[in-house]
Amino acid sequence: MPRYAITETAGRFVAGQTNTGVGTVLELTEKQAEHEVRLGSLRALDVKPVSKATKPAKPTTKPDAPEATE
């Protein structure tokens, strides 16, 4: 089950549970944590950052340029 940490913006209750302090780790389903994450009350711990897609290498010649002949 994914883990979430309580943030400093959380209220008295977080995802139906009593807030026991900043940094407390809760194991919740994505559905249970969805709203609190959106509010900023919880921060996902198990989520890996999405890597940016690498851009394709630029061609060394222009596609419309005529090829060199010897």
Secondary structure in CASP SS format (residue, H / E / C, confidence):
PFRMAT SS
TARGET T0000
AUTHOR 0000-0000-0000
METHOD secondary structure of the structure
MODEL  1
M C 1.00
P C 1.00
R E 1.00
Y E 1.00
A E 1.00
I E 1.00
T C 1.00
E C 1.00
T C 1.00
A C 1.00
G C 1.00
R C 1.00
F E 1.00
V E 1.00
A C 1.00
G C 1.00
Q E 1.00
T E 1.00
N C 1.00
T C 1.00
G C 1.00
V C 1.00
G C 1.00
T C 1.00
V E 1.00
L E 1.00
E E 1.00
L C 1.00
T C 1.00
E H 1.00
K H 1.00
Q H 1.00
A H 1.00
E H 1.00
H H 1.00
E H 1.00
V H 1.00
R H 1.00
L H 1.00
G C 1.00
S C 1.00
L E 1.00
R E 1.00
A E 1.00
L C 1.00
D C 1.00
V C 1.00
K C 1.00
P C 1.00
V C 1.00
S C 1.00
K C 1.00
A C 1.00
T C 1.00
K C 1.00
P C 1.00
A C 1.00
K C 1.00
P C 1.00
T C 1.00
T C 1.00
K C 1.00
P C 1.00
D C 1.00
A C 1.00
P C 1.00
E C 1.00
A C 1.00
T C 1.00
E C 1.00
END
